[in-house]
Amino acid sequence: MPELSPRRRMLVLAICCMSLLIVSLDTTALNVGLPSMQRELHASTAGLQWTIDAYTLVLASLLMLAGSTGDRVGRKKVFMTGLVVFSLGSLLCSLAPNLESLIAFRMVQAVGGSMLNPVAMSIITNTFTDPRERARAIGVWGAVVGISMAAGPLVGGLLVESVGWRAIFWVNLPVGLAALLLTLRFVPESRAPKARRPDPVGQVLVIALFGSLTYAIIEAPTASATTVVPFAVVALAALLGLLRYEPRREQPLIDLRFFRSVPFSGATVIAISAFASLGGFLFLSTLYLQNVRGLDALHAGLWMLPMAVPMFLCAPLAGRLVGSRGPRLPLVVAGVAMTASAVLFAAFEAETSNTTLFAGYVLFGIGFGFVNAPITNTAVSGMPRSQAGVAAAIASTSRQLGQTLGVAVVGAVLASGIGSSSYHRSFVTAARPGWWILAVCGVAVLALGALTNGRWARGTAERTAQRLESAEIRQVVGAGDRV
């Protein structure tokens, strides 16, 4: 990629952030519309889980393929293709006649979404080469999540109340079109110096692992053991297959050597834990505010502002802290705040009082605002720039996998607890185990943030980067000898 002027670099960052905005806004706005969708489409709790998880599941399954494809054929090409497919999927979702069609069209939307965030992050990584400048850019990237959190519930609530839940998907169309035209004009093409070969076997194993695991978790409360167990067995077999097959590939879909870096491995698990908390938190909060408290979509969106505003304010602060002091401090702050929020709900039934409900939302917003920038920065820093797309895609996959598992596990626990009872009588009691699960996720963020970013951990990252670069040089030399 050619060296760009500071103004052009900021423009590229803004265009990339537009893709993150529509993907994140879609998720947060859709959560507010879940109860309305449930009534119109006659959906069960499991059906609501699938409207969220069908999207995040496909996204998680294809992110690494999209990242490596962008590195191989051109990041700008893949990014623009993603904008087109995502916008088309959004249009189809707005026209869905039933729940099954909506879930299918959400999967189309996710195919496009998989080409956006990891490729955009790779473009940013290769545009901002100075570590401090990159950390600030990633802080801006994280702030966009906060913007979507602030705007999503309000925009979703307004659209649901005034037009209907289908209008949520219309927002993506003008933003997607604007991002497409701006990308065509201002974003330079870039690709890795050495193209990575596709790994179809690895891709199939990843899809089998994520899909079977998610299905087993979501359907466990209502399906029989004979239905669930085979999917759990397939998930285990796919995991073992990945661990055995991928190290034998010269250019694997998932380069397991990345995980020799303790900060990278820590960032991966932190991403899964943090986004599992986000998925579970939004799912429980939306259903409680509308189905138990009886709020309409707009007022439920307003109630989420105490979470969204701190998230928006803390994200750029986290980026600056990562640039000046490293990722440990923001991760520790994030872990403490997210744990405290979940415990407030699990142990003190924060839903039952406006004061504690407000405090719980504020704490979670602070925690999640601090967690995103250090995850991204740790995942891509120290890795060879030629593999930035793959490293960023693994981090993005971890986020989506975490959100998928959060909705699946917390939704399954809630469905088991409620059973045939009404939401009004049993929701708080049924949700308590889910909140404890989210508390465990917060503790994981705290512990791993403190333990995986010290001097010893940074040493493993440096050695991993050296091994990866040496392996790339050997592959280039070997290819030259063969020619």
C-alpha positions as CSV (number, residue, x, y, z in Angstrom):
1,M,0.0,0.0,0.0
2,P,1.5,3.4,-0.9
3,E,2.2,6.0,1.9
4,L,-0.8,8.2,2.3
5,S,-1.1,11.8,3.6
6,P,-2.4,12.2,7.1
7,R,-5.7,13.6,5.7
8,R,-6.1,10.6,3.4
9,R,-5.3,8.2,6.2
10,M,-8.1,9.7,8.3
11,L,-10.5,9.4,5.4
12,V,-9.7,5.8,4.9
13,L,-10.3,5.2,8.6
14,A,-13.6,7.0,8.4
15,I,-14.7,4.8,5.4
16,C,-13.7,1.6,7.3
17,C,-15.6,2.8,10.4
18,M,-18.7,3.2,8.3
19,S,-18.7,-0.6,7.6
20,L,-18.3,-1.3,11.3
21,L,-21.2,1.2,12.1
22,I,-23.7,-0.6,9.9
23,V,-22.7,-4.1,11.2
24,S,-22.8,-3.0,14.8
25,L,-25.9,-0.8,14.5
26,D,-27.7,-3.7,12.8
27,T,-27.1,-5.9,15.8
28,T,-27.9,-3.4,18.6
29,A,-31.0,-2.1,16.8
30,L,-32.3,-5.6,16.1
31,N,-32.1,-6.5,19.8
32,V,-34.6,-3.8,20.6
33,G,-36.9,-5.2,17.9
34,L,-36.8,-8.8,19.2
35,P,-40.1,-8.7,21.2
36,S,-41.9,-7.1,18.2
37,M,-40.5,-9.8,15.9
38,Q,-41.5,-12.4,18.4
39,R,-45.2,-11.3,18.3
40,E,-45.5,-10.8,14.6
41,L,-43.6,-14.0,13.5
42,H,-44.9,-16.1,16.5
43,A,-41.3,-17.0,17.5
44,S,-40.2,-18.9,20.5
45,T,-37.1,-18.0,22.6
46,A,-35.1,-20.4,20.5
47,G,-36.4,-18.6,17.4
48,L,-35.2,-15.3,18.7
49,Q,-31.8,-16.8,19.5
50,W,-31.5,-18.0,15.9
51,T,-32.3,-14.5,14.4
52,I,-29.2,-13.3,16.3
53,D,-27.0,-16.4,16.1
54,A,-27.7,-17.3,12.4
55,Y,-26.0,-14.0,11.6
56,T,-23.1,-14.2,14.1
57,L,-22.5,-17.9,13.4
58,V,-22.0,-17.5,9.6
59,L,-20.0,-14.4,10.3
60,A,-17.7,-16.3,12.7
61,S,-17.4,-19.2,10.3
62,L,-16.3,-17.0,7.3
63,L,-14.3,-14.2,8.8
64,M,-10.9,-16.0,8.5
65,L,-11.6,-17.0,4.9
66,A,-12.5,-13.4,4.2
67,G,-9.4,-12.0,5.9
68,S,-7.0,-14.4,4.0
69,T,-8.9,-13.8,0.7
70,G,-8.5,-10.0,1.1
71,D,-4.8,-10.5,1.7
72,R,-4.7,-12.7,-1.4
73,V,-6.9,-11.0,-4.1
74,G,-7.0,-7.5,-2.8
75,R,-8.6,-6.0,0.3
76,K,-10.4,-3.2,-1.5
77,K,-12.1,-5.7,-3.9
78,V,-13.3,-7.9,-1.0
79,F,-14.4,-5.0,1.1
80,M,-16.5,-3.6,-1.7
81,T,-18.0,-7.0,-2.4
82,G,-18.9,-7.3,1.3
83,L,-20.7,-3.9,1.2
84,V,-22.8,-5.0,-1.8
85,V,-23.8,-8.4,-0.3
86,F,-24.5,-7.0,3.2
87,S,-26.8,-4.3,1.7
88,L,-28.6,-6.9,-0.4
89,G,-29.0,-9.2,2.6
90,S,-30.4,-6.2,4.6
91,L,-33.0,-5.5,1.9
92,L,-34.1,-9.2,1.8
93,C,-34.4,-9.2,5.6
94,S,-36.8,-6.3,5.5
95,L,-39.0,-8.3,3.1
96,A,-38.9,-11.6,5.0
97,P,-42.4,-13.1,5.2
98,N,-41.7,-15.5,8.1
99,L,-39.2,-16.5,10.7
100,E,-37.5,-19.1,8.6
101,S,-37.0,-16.7,5.7
102,L,-35.6,-14.0,8.1
103,I,-33.1,-16.5,9.5
104,A,-32.0,-17.4,5.9
105,F,-31.7,-13.8,4.8
106,R,-29.7,-13.0,8.0
107,M,-27.2,-15.6,6.8
108,V,-26.9,-13.9,3.5
109,Q,-26.3,-10.6,5.3
110,A,-23.6,-12.3,7.4
111,V,-21.8,-13.5,4.2
112,G,-21.4,-9.8,3.3
113,G,-20.6,-8.8,6.9
114,S,-17.7,-11.4,7.0
115,M,-16.0,-9.4,4.2
116,L,-16.2,-6.1,6.1
117,N,-14.7,-5.9,9.6
118,P,-11.6,-8.1,9.3
119,V,-10.7,-6.6,5.9
120,A,-11.4,-3.1,7.1
121,M,-9.1,-3.8,10.1
122,S,-6.4,-5.1,7.8
123,I,-6.7,-1.9,5.7
124,I,-6.3,0.2,8.8
125,T,-3.4,-1.9,10.0
126,N,-1.6,-1.4,6.7
127,T,-2.5,2.3,6.5
128,F,-1.4,3.3,10.0
129,T,2.1,1.8,10.3
130,D,3.2,3.8,13.4
131,P,2.3,1.8,16.6
132,R,1.0,4.8,18.5
133,E,-0.9,6.2,15.5
134,R,-2.4,2.7,14.9
135,A,-3.4,2.5,18.6
136,R,-5.3,5.8,18.3
137,A,-6.9,4.7,15.0
138,I,-8.1,1.5,16.7
139,G,-9.4,3.6,19.6
140,V,-11.5,5.5,17.1
141,W,-12.6,2.1,15.6
142,G,-13.7,1.0,19.1
143,A,-15.5,4.3,19.6
144,V,-17.7,3.5,16.6
145,V,-18.9,0.5,18.6
146,G,-20.0,2.9,21.3
147,I,-21.7,5.1,18.7
148,S,-23.7,2.1,17.4
149,M,-24.5,1.1,21.0
150,A,-25.8,4.6,21.7
151,A,-27.6,5.1,18.4
152,G,-28.8,1.5,17.8
153,P,-31.4,1.2,20.6
154,L,-32.7,4.6,19.9
155,V,-32.8,4.2,16.2
156,G,-34.3,0.7,16.5
157,G,-36.9,1.9,19.0
158,L,-38.0,4.8,16.9
159,L,-38.2,2.6,13.8
160,V,-40.1,-0.2,15.5
161,E,-42.6,2.2,17.1
162,S,-43.2,4.3,14.0
163,V,-42.8,1.9,11.1
164,G,-42.1,-1.6,12.4
165,W,-39.1,-3.9,13.0
166,R,-38.5,-4.3,9.2
167,A,-37.4,-0.7,9.0
168,I,-34.3,-1.6,11.1
169,F,-32.7,-3.1,8.0
170,W,-33.4,-0.1,5.8
171,V,-30.8,2.0,7.7
172,N,-28.0,-0.2,6.2
173,L,-28.9,0.7,2.6
174,P,-27.9,4.4,2.4
175,V,-24.9,3.9,4.6
176,G,-23.7,0.9,2.6
177,L,-24.1,2.7,-0.7
178,A,-22.2,5.8,0.6
179,A,-19.4,3.5,1.9
180,L,-19.2,1.7,-1.4
181,L,-18.9,4.9,-3.5
182,L,-16.3,6.4,-1.1
183,T,-14.3,3.2,-1.1
184,L,-14.2,3.1,-4.9
185,R,-12.9,6.7,-4.9
186,F,-10.5,7.0,-2.0
187,V,-9.3,3.6,-0.6
188,P,-6.2,2.3,-2.3
189,E,-5.9,-1.4,-3.2
190,S,-3.5,-3.5,-1.2
191,R,-2.7,-7.2,-0.7
192,A,-0.1,-9.4,1.0
193,P,3.2,-9.7,-0.8
194,K,2.7,-13.5,-1.0
195,A,-0.7,-14.9,-1.6
196,R,-2.1,-17.5,0.7
197,R,-3.7,-20.6,-0.8
198,P,-7.3,-21.5,0.1
199,D,-7.9,-24.1,2.8
200,P,-11.3,-25.7,1.9
201,V,-10.9,-28.6,4.4
202,G,-10.1,-26.2,7.2
203,Q,-13.1,-24.0,6.3
204,V,-15.5,-26.9,6.3
205,L,-14.2,-28.1,9.7
206,V,-14.7,-24.5,11.1
207,I,-18.3,-24.4,9.8
208,A,-19.0,-27.8,11.2
209,L,-17.5,-26.9,14.6
210,F,-19.3,-23.6,15.1
211,G,-22.6,-24.7,13.6
212,S,-22.9,-28.0,15.5
213,L,-21.9,-26.5,18.8
214,T,-24.3,-23.6,18.5
215,Y,-27.2,-25.8,17.4
216,A,-26.5,-28.2,20.3
217,I,-26.6,-25.4,22.9
218,I,-29.7,-23.6,21.6
219,E,-31.8,-26.7,21.1
220,A,-30.7,-28.5,24.3
221,P,-33.6,-27.1,26.5
222,T,-36.3,-28.3,24.1
223,A,-34.9,-31.1,22.0
224,S,-34.3,-34.7,23.0
225,A,-30.8,-36.1,23.7
226,T,-30.9,-38.2,20.6
227,T,-31.2,-34.9,18.6
228,V,-28.6,-32.9,20.5
229,V,-25.9,-35.4,21.2
230,P,-25.0,-36.1,17.5
231,F,-24.4,-32.4,16.9
232,A,-22.1,-32.3,20.0
233,V,-20.2,-35.3,18.7
234,V,-19.8,-33.5,15.3
235,A,-18.5,-30.4,17.0
236,L,-15.9,-32.4,19.0
237,A,-14.8,-34.3,15.9
238,A,-14.4,-31.1,13.9
239,L,-12.3,-29.6,16.7
240,L,-10.0,-32.6,16.8
241,G,-9.8,-32.5,13.0
242,L,-8.7,-28.9,13.0
243,L,-6.1,-29.6,15.7
244,R,-4.7,-32.5,13.7
245,Y,-5.1,-31.2,10.1
246,E,-4.2,-27.5,10.3
247,P,-0.5,-27.8,11.6
248,R,0.2,-30.1,8.6
249,R,-0.8,-27.4,6.1
250,E,1.9,-25.0,4.7
251,Q,-0.7,-22.2,4.6
252,P,-3.6,-23.2,7.0
253,L,-6.8,-21.3,7.4
254,I,-6.1,-21.0,11.1
255,D,-2.3,-20.7,11.7
256,L,-2.0,-22.4,15.1
257,R,1.5,-20.9,15.5
258,F,-0.2,-17.6,16.3
259,F,-1.3,-19.1,19.6
260,R,2.3,-19.5,20.7
261,S,2.1,-15.8,21.4
262,V,0.6,-15.5,24.9
263,P,-0.8,-12.0,24.3
264,F,-2.5,-13.2,21.1
265,S,-4.0,-16.3,22.8
266,G,-5.1,-14.1,25.8
267,A,-6.7,-11.6,23.4
268,T,-8.6,-14.4,21.7
269,V,-10.1,-15.8,24.9
270,I,-10.7,-12.3,26.2
271,A,-12.6,-11.5,23.0
272,I,-14.8,-14.6,23.4
273,S,-15.5,-13.8,27.0
274,A,-16.2,-10.1,26.5
275,F,-18.5,-10.6,23.5
276,A,-20.3,-13.5,25.2
277,S,-21.1,-11.0,27.9
278,L,-22.3,-8.5,25.4
279,G,-24.5,-11.0,23.6
280,G,-26.0,-12.3,26.8
281,F,-26.4,-8.9,28.3
282,L,-28.3,-7.4,25.4
283,F,-30.5,-10.5,25.0
284,L,-31.5,-10.6,28.7
285,S,-31.9,-6.8,29.0
286,T,-34.1,-6.5,25.9
287,L,-36.5,-9.3,26.9
288,Y,-36.7,-8.0,30.5
289,L,-37.4,-4.3,29.6
290,Q,-40.1,-5.1,27.0
291,N,-41.7,-8.4,28.1
292,V,-41.5,-8.0,31.9
293,R,-41.5,-4.2,32.4
294,G,-43.9,-3.7,29.5
295,L,-41.9,-0.9,27.9
296,D,-42.3,-0.1,24.3
297,A,-39.2,-0.4,21.9
298,L,-38.4,3.3,22.1
299,H,-38.4,3.5,25.9
300,A,-36.4,0.2,26.1
301,G,-33.9,1.8,23.8
302,L,-33.7,4.9,26.1
303,W,-33.1,2.6,29.1
304,M,-30.0,1.3,27.3
305,L,-28.4,4.7,27.0
306,P,-26.7,4.4,30.5
307,M,-24.8,1.5,29.0
308,A,-24.2,3.0,25.6
309,V,-22.9,6.4,26.6
310,P,-20.0,5.2,28.9
311,M,-19.1,2.7,26.1
312,F,-18.8,5.5,23.6
313,L,-16.8,7.7,26.0
314,C,-14.4,5.0,27.3
315,A,-13.5,3.4,23.9
316,P,-11.2,6.3,22.7
317,L,-9.7,6.6,26.2
318,A,-8.9,2.9,26.0
319,G,-7.2,3.4,22.7
320,R,-5.0,6.2,24.1
321,L,-4.1,4.1,27.2
322,V,-3.1,1.2,24.9
323,G,-0.9,3.5,22.9
324,S,0.8,5.1,26.0
325,R,0.7,2.3,28.7
326,G,-0.1,-0.9,26.9
327,P,-3.2,-3.1,27.0
328,R,-3.0,-4.4,30.6
329,L,-4.6,-1.4,32.4
330,P,-7.7,-1.1,30.2
331,L,-8.3,-4.8,30.3
332,V,-8.1,-4.9,34.1
333,V,-10.6,-2.0,34.3
334,A,-12.8,-3.7,31.8
335,G,-12.8,-7.0,33.8
336,V,-13.6,-5.4,37.1
337,A,-16.5,-3.3,35.7
338,M,-18.0,-6.1,33.7
339,T,-17.8,-8.5,36.6
340,A,-19.3,-6.0,39.0
341,S,-22.2,-5.4,36.6
342,A,-23.0,-9.1,36.3
343,V,-22.8,-9.7,40.0
344,L,-25.1,-6.8,40.6
345,F,-27.8,-8.6,38.6
346,A,-27.0,-12.1,39.7
347,A,-26.7,-11.5,43.5
348,F,-28.8,-8.4,44.1
349,E,-31.5,-8.7,41.4
350,A,-30.6,-5.3,39.9
351,E,-33.6,-5.5,37.5
352,T,-36.0,-4.9,40.4
353,S,-34.8,-1.4,41.2
354,N,-34.3,1.6,38.8
355,T,-31.2,2.6,40.8
356,T,-29.4,-0.7,40.6
357,L,-30.6,-1.3,37.0
358,F,-29.0,2.1,36.0
359,A,-25.8,1.3,37.9
360,G,-25.6,-2.2,36.3
361,Y,-25.9,-0.7,32.8
362,V,-23.3,2.0,33.5
363,L,-20.8,-0.5,34.9
364,F,-21.2,-2.7,31.9
365,G,-20.9,0.2,29.5
366,I,-17.6,1.2,31.1
367,G,-16.2,-2.3,31.1
368,F,-17.1,-3.0,27.4
369,G,-15.9,0.4,26.4
370,F,-12.4,-0.4,27.7
371,V,-12.2,-3.9,26.3
372,N,-12.4,-3.6,22.5
373,A,-9.3,-1.5,21.7
374,P,-6.8,-3.7,23.6
375,I,-8.2,-6.9,22.1
376,T,-7.7,-5.6,18.5
377,N,-4.3,-4.0,19.2
378,T,-2.9,-7.1,21.0
379,A,-4.1,-9.4,18.2
380,V,-2.4,-7.5,15.3
381,S,0.6,-6.0,17.0
382,G,3.8,-8.0,16.6
383,M,2.4,-10.1,13.7
384,P,4.0,-9.7,10.3
385,R,2.1,-7.1,8.3
386,S,1.6,-9.7,5.4
387,Q,-0.6,-11.7,7.8
388,A,-2.4,-8.8,9.3
389,G,-5.7,-9.9,7.6
390,V,-5.5,-13.4,9.1
391,A,-4.6,-12.2,12.6
392,A,-7.4,-9.5,12.5
393,A,-9.8,-12.1,11.2
394,I,-9.0,-14.5,14.1
395,A,-9.7,-11.7,16.6
396,S,-13.0,-10.8,14.8
397,T,-13.9,-14.5,14.7
398,S,-13.4,-14.7,18.4
399,R,-15.7,-11.7,18.9
400,Q,-18.5,-13.2,16.8
401,L,-18.0,-16.7,18.3
402,G,-18.3,-15.2,21.8
403,Q,-21.5,-13.3,20.9
404,T,-22.9,-16.4,19.4
405,L,-22.1,-18.5,22.4
406,G,-23.4,-15.8,24.8
407,V,-26.8,-15.6,23.2
408,A,-26.9,-19.4,22.8
409,V,-25.9,-20.3,26.4
410,V,-27.7,-17.5,28.2
411,G,-30.8,-18.0,26.0
412,A,-30.8,-21.8,26.7
413,V,-30.5,-21.2,30.5
414,L,-33.3,-18.7,30.4
415,A,-35.6,-21.0,28.4
416,S,-34.9,-23.8,30.8
417,G,-35.7,-21.7,33.8
418,I,-38.9,-20.2,32.4
419,G,-40.3,-23.4,31.0
420,S,-44.0,-23.0,30.6
421,S,-44.3,-20.1,33.1
422,S,-44.8,-16.5,32.0
423,Y,-42.0,-14.0,31.7
424,H,-43.6,-11.8,34.4
425,R,-43.6,-14.4,37.1
426,S,-40.3,-16.2,36.5
427,F,-37.9,-14.0,34.5
428,V,-35.7,-12.6,37.3
429,T,-35.2,-16.1,38.9
430,A,-34.7,-17.8,35.5
431,A,-32.2,-15.2,34.4
432,R,-30.0,-15.4,37.5
433,P,-27.8,-18.4,36.3
434,G,-27.3,-16.5,33.1
435,W,-26.0,-13.4,35.0
436,W,-23.6,-15.7,36.9
437,I,-22.3,-17.0,33.6
438,L,-21.7,-13.4,32.5
439,A,-19.9,-12.7,35.8
440,V,-17.5,-15.6,35.1
441,C,-16.8,-14.1,31.7
442,G,-15.9,-10.8,33.4
443,V,-13.5,-12.6,35.7
444,A,-11.9,-14.2,32.7
445,V,-11.3,-10.8,31.1
446,L,-9.8,-9.5,34.4
447,A,-7.5,-12.5,35.0
448,L,-6.3,-12.9,31.4
449,G,-5.8,-9.2,30.9
450,A,-3.5,-9.1,34.0
451,L,-1.6,-12.3,33.2
452,T,-1.1,-12.3,29.5
453,N,0.4,-8.8,29.0
454,G,3.6,-8.8,31.1
455,R,7.3,-8.9,30.0
456,W,7.3,-12.7,29.6
457,A,4.2,-12.7,27.6
458,R,5.6,-9.9,25.3
459,G,8.7,-12.1,24.8
460,T,6.6,-14.9,23.5
461,A,4.9,-12.5,21.0
462,E,8.3,-11.4,19.7
463,R,9.6,-14.9,19.3
464,T,6.3,-15.9,17.5
465,A,6.6,-13.0,15.1
466,Q,10.3,-14.0,14.4
467,R,9.3,-17.6,13.6
468,L,6.5,-16.5,11.4
469,E,8.7,-14.1,9.4
470,S,11.4,-16.7,9.1
471,A,8.9,-19.3,7.8
472,E,7.7,-16.8,5.2
473,I,11.2,-16.1,4.0
474,R,11.9,-19.9,3.7
475,Q,8.6,-20.3,1.7
476,V,9.6,-17.5,-0.6
477,V,13.2,-18.9,-1.1
478,G,11.8,-22.4,-1.7
479,A,9.3,-21.1,-4.2
480,G,12.1,-19.3,-6.0
481,D,14.3,-22.4,-6.1
482,R,11.4,-24.4,-7.6
483,V,11.0,-21.8,-10.3
